[in-house]
Amino acid sequence: MGLAASDQTLEILHLEDSPADHELAARALRRSGLQCQLQRVDTLAEFQRLIDSGHFDIILADYRLPGFTALDAWAHVAQKPHHPPFVLLSGAIGEAAAVDAMRLGVADYLLKDDIQRLPHVIARTLEVHEARNAREQAIAELAISQRHLAELAEHLQTSIEQERAAIAREIHDDIGGALTAVRFDVAWIGRHSTDPVMQEHATSAADMLQHAIGASQRIMMNLRPPILEQGLVAAVQWLASSFERRTGIPTKLQSSSDTIDSPPEVQLVAYRTAQEALTNISKHAQPGKVDIELSDKEGVLTLEVADNGRGMDATVRNKPKAFGLKGLQERARTVGGWLDISSRPGQGTSVILSVPLPSPDTPASGDAQ
């Protein structure tokens, strides 16, 4: 509640053992026209009881009181999650002690000799307090929003993989099976036909069907790679070999071992990261070679895909519509990992995925969908 809100009454707790000094503070506030209830307390026990049971907009406190100081009172206030601002109003405190108190979290201090400035100090303290509360609330709301976005991204990635798996099964069971059956029938027609033109058309149709079968298999592999069942190293090696065959760019894989033991969801994230990185290379990098490294040393799965191509500057990576790279970063977060991208124009690009692996005695999570 700010001082400008003159239609509302400020609740002020005054920790003061001198009734005369309390009256001076009350008189200064009345002269300013401030609507307030100023309640005096002079023992630490009573102060703590009022803080625990009541609501106050601001606390004024003398520094030295019989048997305790304002810092003892502040220690009790500071542990409250939404405590009111605390202002020292004292004639027995040096500037160094006041500065030390403010470092502990006390909002401000005012000497009793300057009591006429009390309304101004209260107004300033409440404004700062409200601004700080608004900032903390905004930070908390932003954190909630970011958590919800992360949860949504994880849900979307899971849904995408489930849809991919469903489409891959349909291609395998329906389209792939139908194409294979038709190819056998066309081949049978070609073998049993005596018309050369019919045989030529049958052969051409069989070749086109074989091409369609191959295309459906490639699409199925991209949607849901069954090669992951053979392990991450074999899957990434298949990606590298397919990329080199398709683009003509020399692509080499180095792995710390022939097999890398990791949870299925981590393997899938690593596979998709390598797949997206190679796709970006084929579209933009124009490299002379690509190097891929896989490692599970020191309990961390590390995948690096590096090229010696055109590279890119930070503005390209931070473009609002650079969804491919942002998607990889979100994928990494879903398994507790992170993604680093290093690139400079003319000096290539390196995409590094790092994911902490569970210890051998940690129960494995369920298979990725």
Secondary structure, 3 states (H helix, E strand, C coil): CCCCCCCCCEEEEEECCCHHHHHHHHHHHHHCCCCEEEEEECCHHHHHHHHHHCCCCEEEECCEECCEEHHHHHHHHHCCCCCCCEEEEECCCCHHHHHHHHHCCCCEEEEHHHHHHHHHHHHHHHHHHHHHHHHHHHHHHHHHHHHHHHHHHHHHHHHHHHHHHHHHHHHHHHHHHHHHHHHHHHHHHHHHCCCHHHHHHHHHHHHHHHHHHHHHHHHHHHHCCHHHHHCHHHHHHHHHHHHHHHHCCCEEEEECCCCCCCCHHHHHHHHHHHHHHHHHHHHHHCCCCEEEEEECHHHEEEEEEEECCCCCCHHHHCCCCCHHHHHHHHHHHHCCCEEEEEECCCCCEEEEEEEECCCCCCCCCCCCC
